[in-house]
Amino acid sequence: MSDLAAYLADSAVGVAAGTGALLVLSRVDRFAASPALAWRFRLCLWVLAALMFVRVIYWGAGGWLSATLTLALAGLLPLCAMLLAEGLLRRHAPPALKLFVTGGAVAMVLLAPLPAGFLTPLRIGALLALQVVGLLWVAWMVVARDRASLSQAENQSIDRMALSLLLILPLLATDFLRDDLGDIPVRMGGIGVLGLAWLSVNMNRAGLTARAILKGVAAALAVTGAAVLIVTAIAGLDLRGAVQVGAVMLSAVLLLAIWQAAMAFVIEDRQARILSAIAHARDPARLVQAGSGAPDALVLGEAELADVDSVALARHFAAAPVYWSGDPVTGPLSEQLGWLCTRFEATHLVCLSRDPLRIVALSNPGLTRTEAAHDTLLALQRMAALMQERPA
């Protein structure tokens, strides 16, 4: 590609889309309702991520291998979309749709290795027709479904998927029609993939309503538009350059939104782990071990605490039942607490009982001394103390 600016914009959008697909891929098990649906999501995301990265190489360096992989992976997209739709709807697609997308995928895979220039216009035209007709057909299959056979939450998730398919179509066309439609500043298909990834990672969040989604999209567009206006005024960009900068910025904003949504699962997983530990633990020590995410934490009793002043430690834990290795404690007690952390390779000491003195020594570097982490251990300690008092 002779236009370096166009290539850089195309590449930035493509890399952001591939990265977004990989982020969602790392959280598939968290939002997929079943293993049968999870593998369909994985297939779609792997194909999308691979396509986004491979075509950046193709646009920059060319070459037979990258061209072959780009055409083959692009031909698989309608088939992947149909498989995902079948999993979401829990029903088979119409036989005609199956034949169309499967036959089209096989044809694209067989035509992909042909040398450059051989039937190229026919291949590109066939690929565009396959993607547009196939994705529209899948979207219609989703829209025309029997809503009564699915729950409200399932219908909400499927509506978001249909929206993402319809969003991809017009953006996908810019990836193929740059020359036919004129000098399109940037290929926008990657932005459609980012939209799909963002909707997918938020699929099973019932609290995320359609209004909240529209507000999020409006906010992303508003922030991007304002930034583009400022950059355009500073750098003196023309319309073509402004569109390229806007596409790159919007891709970055959507990628950050996907990352934030994916990281939110980490917090939700921690909360679910704590609730599970409280619900199922039958032993105070096990409650702290499971809830803190440190199943190998050591329980220190009289034998392990024989070399320290257990009376002084009990008084300290009466005021502060959770000790972090970085807590400022002065005097001889500081040496004893530090010695316990060093000897048992612990980052935290949690008091189970003061008479007799029992302590859980756990090593979890992820539980840094933040307010939320400290409150988590305090809550677990409080529940463990109550279990200790009322073992029944």
C-alpha positions in Angstrom: 0.0 0.0 0.0 1.6 3.3 -1.1 -0.4 5.5 1.2 1.5 5.1 4.5 -1.1 7.1 6.5 -4.0 4.8 5.2 -1.9 1.7 6.0 -1.2 2.9 9.6 -4.8 3.7 10.2 -6.0 0.4 8.8 -3.3 -1.4 10.8 -4.2 0.4 14.1 -7.9 -0.5 13.7 -7.1 -4.1 12.7 -4.7 -4.7 15.6 -7.2 -3.1 18.1 -9.9 -5.4 16.8 -7.7 -8.5 17.0 -6.7 -7.6 20.6 -10.3 -7.0 21.5 -11.3 -10.4 20.2 -8.5 -12.0 22.3 -9.6 -10.2 25.4 -13.1 -11.5 25.0 -11.7 -15.0 24.2 -9.9 -15.0 27.6 -13.3 -14.5 29.3 -15.5 -16.8 27.3 -16.1 -19.3 30.1 -17.3 -16.4 32.3 -20.2 -15.3 30.0 -21.0 -18.4 27.9 -24.0 -20.2 29.3 -22.7 -23.7 28.6 -19.7 -25.5 27.2 -21.6 -26.2 24.0 -22.0 -22.4 23.5 -18.5 -21.6 24.7 -16.7 -23.6 21.9 -18.8 -21.7 19.3 -17.8 -18.4 20.8 -14.2 -19.5 20.8 -14.3 -20.6 17.2 -15.8 -17.2 16.1 -13.3 -15.2 18.2 -10.2 -17.2 17.1 -11.3 -16.7 13.4 -11.9 -13.0 13.9 -8.6 -12.4 15.8 -6.6 -14.4 13.3 -8.2 -12.5 10.4 -7.6 -9.1 11.9 -3.9 -9.8 12.5 -3.2 -11.7 9.3 -4.7 -9.1 7.0 -2.6 -6.3 8.6 0.4 -8.4 7.5 -1.1 -8.8 4.0 -1.8 -5.1 3.6 1.7 -4.2 4.6 4.0 -6.9 3.1 1.7 -8.8 0.8 2.8 -12.4 0.0 1.0 -15.5 -1.0 0.6 -17.0 2.5 -1.0 -13.9 4.1 -3.2 -13.4 1.1 -4.4 -17.1 1.2 -5.1 -16.9 5.0 -6.9 -13.6 4.7 -9.3 -14.9 2.0 -9.8 -18.3 3.8 -10.5 -16.8 7.2 -12.8 -14.2 5.8 -14.8 -16.9 4.0 -15.3 -18.7 7.3 -17.0 -15.7 9.1 -20.6 -16.4 7.9 -20.3 -20.1 8.9 -19.0 -19.1 12.3 -21.8 -16.6 12.7 -24.4 -19.3 11.9 -22.9 -21.8 14.3 -23.0 -19.2 17.1 -26.6 -18.2 16.2 -27.6 -21.9 16.4 -26.0 -22.2 19.9 -27.7 -19.0 21.1 -31.1 -20.0 19.7 -30.7 -23.7 20.6 -32.1 -24.7 17.2 -30.8 -25.6 13.8 -30.5 -23.1 11.0 -32.6 -23.6 7.9 -31.0 -26.2 5.5 -30.6 -23.6 2.8 -28.6 -21.3 5.1 -26.4 -24.2 6.1 -25.8 -25.1 2.5 -25.0 -21.5 1.5 -22.5 -20.6 4.3 -20.9 -24.1 4.4 -20.5 -24.2 0.6 -19.3 -20.7 0.5 -16.7 -21.3 3.2 -15.4 -24.4 1.4 -15.3 -22.5 -1.9 -13.3 -19.7 -0.4 -10.9 -22.0 1.3 -10.3 -23.8 -2.1 -10.0 -20.6 -4.1 -7.8 -18.9 -1.5 -4.4 -20.6 -2.5 -4.8 -19.5 -6.2 -2.0 -17.2 -7.4 -2.5 -13.5 -7.2 -4.2 -12.0 -10.2 -6.0 -15.3 -11.1 -9.7 -14.8 -10.8 -9.0 -12.1 -8.2 -12.1 -9.9 -9.1 -14.3 -13.0 -9.0 -12.9 -14.1 -5.7 -13.3 -10.7 -4.0 -16.8 -10.3 -5.4 -17.8 -13.8 -4.3 -16.4 -13.2 -0.8 -18.2 -9.9 -0.4 -21.5 -11.5 -1.6 -20.9 -14.5 0.8 -20.4 -12.2 3.8 -23.2 -9.8 3.1 -25.8 -12.4 2.2 -24.6 -14.9 4.8 -24.5 -12.4 7.7 -27.8 -10.8 6.7 -29.4 -14.3 6.5 -28.1 -15.1 10.0 -29.3 -11.8 11.3 -32.8 -12.5 9.9 -32.7 -16.0 11.5 -32.0 -14.3 14.8 -34.6 -11.5 14.5 -37.3 -13.9 13.3 -36.8 -16.4 16.1 -39.6 -17.7 18.4 -39.0 -15.3 21.3 -41.5 -17.3 23.5 -39.2 -20.3 23.5 -36.4 -18.4 25.2 -36.1 -16.5 28.5 -36.0 -12.8 28.7 -32.3 -12.7 29.5 -31.6 -15.0 26.5 -33.7 -12.8 24.2 -31.8 -9.7 25.5 -28.4 -11.4 24.8 -29.5 -12.5 21.3 -30.8 -9.1 20.4 -27.4 -7.6 21.2 -25.8 -10.2 18.9 -28.2 -9.4 16.1 -27.4 -5.7 16.5 -23.7 -6.4 16.3 -24.1 -8.5 13.1 -26.1 -5.6 11.5 -23.4 -3.2 12.7 -20.6 -5.1 11.0 -22.2 -5.3 7.6 -21.8 -1.6 6.4 -18.4 -1.4 8.1 -17.3 -4.6 6.5 -18.1 -3.3 3.0 -15.4 -0.6 3.4 -12.7 -3.4 3.7 -13.5 -4.6 0.1 -14.7 -1.5 -1.7 -11.9 1.0 -1.2 -11.1 1.2 -4.9 -14.6 0.7 -6.2 -16.1 3.4 -4.0 -13.2 5.8 -4.3 -10.5 6.7 -1.9 -12.1 5.5 1.4 -9.8 6.9 4.1 -9.7 3.8 6.3 -11.2 0.3 6.4 -13.8 0.1 9.1 -14.4 -3.6 9.5 -12.3 -3.8 12.6 -14.5 -1.3 14.3 -17.5 -3.6 13.7 -15.5 -6.4 15.2 -14.7 -4.3 18.3 -18.5 -3.5 18.6 -19.2 -7.2 18.4 -16.5 -8.0 21.0 -17.9 -5.3 23.4 -21.4 -6.5 23.1 -20.3 -10.2 23.6 -18.3 -9.6 26.7 -21.3 -7.8 28.2 -23.8 -10.3 26.9 -25.0 -11.9 30.2 -25.1 -8.7 32.2 -28.7 -8.2 32.8 -28.1 -4.8 34.4 -26.7 -3.5 31.2 -29.8 -2.3 29.5 -30.3 -1.3 25.9 -30.4 2.3 27.1 -27.1 1.9 28.9 -25.6 0.4 25.7 -26.8 3.4 23.6 -25.4 5.8 26.2 -22.0 4.0 26.1 -21.9 4.2 22.3 -23.0 7.8 22.3 -20.3 8.6 24.9 -17.6 6.8 22.8 -18.6 8.7 19.7 -18.8 12.0 21.6 -15.3 11.6 23.1 -13.8 10.5 19.8 -15.5 13.4 17.9 -14.3 16.0 20.4 -10.7 14.6 20.3 -10.7 14.5 16.5 -11.8 18.2 16.3 -9.0 19.2 18.7 -6.4 17.2 16.8 -7.6 18.4 13.4 -7.4 22.0 14.6 -3.9 21.6 16.0 -2.4 19.6 13.2 -4.4 21.2 10.3 -5.7 17.8 9.0 -7.9 17.6 6.0 -11.1 15.5 6.0 -9.3 12.3 5.0 -6.8 12.7 7.8 -9.5 13.5 10.3 -11.5 10.4 9.4 -8.3 8.3 9.8 -7.5 9.8 13.2 -11.1 9.4 14.3 -11.2 5.7 13.3 -8.0 5.1 15.3 -9.3 6.9 18.3 -12.6 5.2 18.3 -10.8 1.8 18.1 -8.7 2.7 21.1 -11.8 3.8 23.1 -13.7 0.6 22.2 -10.6 -1.5 23.1 -10.4 0.2 26.5 -14.1 -0.4 27.1 -13.6 -4.1 26.3 -10.6 -4.3 28.6 -12.5 -2.7 31.4 -15.4 -5.1 30.9 -13.1 -8.1 30.9 -11.3 -6.9 34.0 -14.7 -6.4 35.7 -15.0 -10.2 35.6 -12.0 -10.5 37.8 -13.8 -8.5 40.5 -17.0 -10.4 40.0 -15.1 -13.7 40.3 -13.6 -12.7 43.5 -17.0 -11.7 44.9 -18.4 -15.0 43.8 -15.5 -16.9 45.4 -16.1 -15.2 48.7 -19.9 -15.9 48.7 -19.2 -19.5 47.8 -16.7 -19.8 50.6 -19.2 -18.4 53.1 -22.0 -20.6 51.8 -20.2 -23.9 51.8 -17.3 -23.8 54.3 -17.8 -25.9 57.4 -14.5 -25.0 59.0 -13.3 -21.5 60.0 -9.8 -22.1 58.6 -11.2 -23.4 55.3 -13.5 -20.4 55.1 -10.5 -18.0 55.1 -8.4 -20.2 52.8 -11.2 -20.5 50.1 -12.5 -17.0 50.4 -9.0 -15.4 50.1 -8.0 -17.5 47.1 -5.2 -19.1 49.0 -6.2 -22.8 49.5 -2.7 -23.8 50.7 -2.7 -21.2 53.5 -1.2 -22.6 56.8 -3.1 -22.8 60.1 -0.8 -21.9 62.9 -1.6 -23.4 66.3 0.2 -23.7 69.6 3.1 -25.7 68.2 3.9 -23.3 65.4 3.5 -20.3 67.8 5.6 -21.7 70.6 8.5 -19.3 69.8 6.5 -16.1 70.0 4.7 -14.2 72.7 1.2 -15.5 72.1 -0.4 -13.3 74.8 1.0 -10.1 73.2 -0.1 -11.3 69.8 -3.6 -12.1 71.1 -3.9 -8.5 72.4 -2.7 -7.2 69.0 -5.2 -9.3 67.1 -8.0 -8.2 69.4 -7.6 -4.7 68.0 -6.5 -5.6 64.5 -7.5 -9.2 63.5 -5.9 -9.0 60.1 -2.2 -8.2 59.7 -0.5 -7.3 56.4 3.3 -7.7 56.1 3.5 -4.0 55.3 1.4 -2.7 58.2 3.3 -0.2 60.4 3.7 -2.0 63.8 6.4 -0.8 66.2 8.3 -2.5 69.0 9.1 -6.1 69.7 5.7 -7.2 68.4 6.7 -5.9 64.9 9.7 -8.3 65.0 7.5 -11.2 65.9 4.9 -10.5 63.2 7.6 -10.0 60.6 9.3 -13.2 61.8 6.1 -15.2 61.3 5.6 -13.7 57.8 9.1 -14.6 56.9 9.1 -18.1 58.4 5.9 -19.1 56.8 6.3 -17.1 53.6 3.1 -15.2 54.3 1.8 -11.8 53.1 -1.1 -11.8 55.6 -1.9 -13.2 59.1 -5.6 -13.7 59.9 -6.6 -14.4 63.5 -9.1 -17.3 63.9 -9.2 -17.3 67.7 -7.3 -15.7 70.5 -7.8 -18.3 73.2 -6.2 -20.6 72.2 -4.3 -18.5 69.6 -4.9 -19.8 66.0 -3.7 -17.9 63.0 -4.1 -18.4 59.3 -0.8 -17.5 57.5 -1.6 -17.0 53.8 0.5 -15.8 50.8 -1.5 -13.9 48.3 0.4 -11.0 46.7 -2.7 -10.1 44.8 -4.3 -9.0 48.1 -2.4 -5.8 48.4 -3.1 -3.4 51.2 -6.1 -1.8 49.6 -9.3 -0.9 51.4 -11.4 -3.4 49.5 -8.8 -6.3 50.0 -8.5 -5.5 53.7 -12.2 -5.4 54.1 -12.5 -8.7 52.4 -10.2 -10.4 54.8 -11.9 -8.7 57.7 -15.2 -10.0 56.6 -13.8 -13.5 56.2 -12.2 -13.2 59.7 -15.5 -12.1 61.2 -17.4 -15.0 59.7 -14.6 -17.4 60.8 -14.8 -16.0 64.3 -18.6 -16.5 64.4 -18.2 -20.1 63.2 -15.6 -20.6 65.9 -18.0 -19.4 68.5 -20.9 -21.4 67.1 -19.5 -24.5 65.5 -23.0 -26.0 65.0 
